[in-house]
Amino acid sequence: MTVAEIKLALMTLSTSELTDVIDAAEDIRQKQLTVGQDVFVVQKIKRTAGVIVKINTKKAHVEMRGSTYVVPLVMIEAA
């Protein structure tokens, strides 16, 4: 299935079905993060490089600039 086909299929879903799809996609993205992985912490106007030290349910501990920060998983993307 191509991205274009997926987009067309998403247009036919109800709001609750879209919410389920979004939740599933977020779960998949979060499961791809691992301890020791190089990542970027994405803010509105900048991306800061770091390394994941620990992963919790909704947040991860990321070492950046010599300090460790607790960052929501939705703000982390793989480097």
C-alpha positions in Angstrom: 0.0 0.0 0.0 1.4 3.4 -1.0 1.3 6.6 1.1 -1.2 8.0 -1.3 -3.5 5.0 -0.9 -3.2 5.3 2.9 -4.2 9.0 2.8 -7.2 8.2 0.7 -8.2 5.4 3.1 -7.8 7.8 6.1 -10.2 10.3 4.5 -13.1 7.7 4.8 -12.6 7.1 8.5 -14.7 8.6 11.3 -13.2 10.7 14.0 -13.1 7.9 16.5 -11.4 5.6 14.0 -8.9 8.3 13.2 -8.1 8.7 16.9 -7.4 4.9 17.1 -5.1 5.1 14.0 -3.2 8.0 15.5 -2.8 6.2 18.9 -1.6 3.1 17.1 1.0 5.1 15.0 2.3 6.8 18.1 2.7 3.5 19.9 4.7 2.1 17.0 6.9 5.2 16.9 7.5 5.0 20.7 8.4 1.3 20.6 11.2 2.1 18.0 13.1 4.2 20.5 15.7 2.4 22.6 18.1 3.2 25.4 21.4 4.5 24.0 19.9 5.7 20.8 20.9 9.1 19.3 17.9 11.3 19.0 16.8 14.9 18.5 14.6 16.7 21.0 12.3 18.8 18.8 11.0 22.2 20.1 9.2 24.9 18.2 12.2 26.5 16.6 15.1 24.1 17.3 16.3 20.5 17.5 18.8 19.5 20.1 20.8 16.3 19.8 20.9 13.9 22.7 21.1 10.2 23.8 18.3 8.3 25.5 19.3 7.2 29.0 16.0 5.8 30.2 12.5 5.3 28.7 9.3 5.5 30.8 5.7 5.1 29.6 5.2 8.7 28.4 8.6 10.4 28.9 12.3 9.6 28.4 15.4 10.7 30.2 17.7 12.3 27.5 21.3 13.4 28.0 21.9 16.7 26.2 24.6 19.2 26.6 26.1 17.4 29.6 22.8 17.2 31.6 19.9 14.8 31.7 16.4 16.0 31.0 13.0 14.4 31.2 11.4 14.8 27.8 7.9 13.8 26.6 8.2 11.0 23.9 6.2 13.1 21.4 9.1 15.6 21.4 11.7 12.9 20.5 12.6 11.8 17.0 15.3 9.4 15.9 18.6 11.0 14.7 
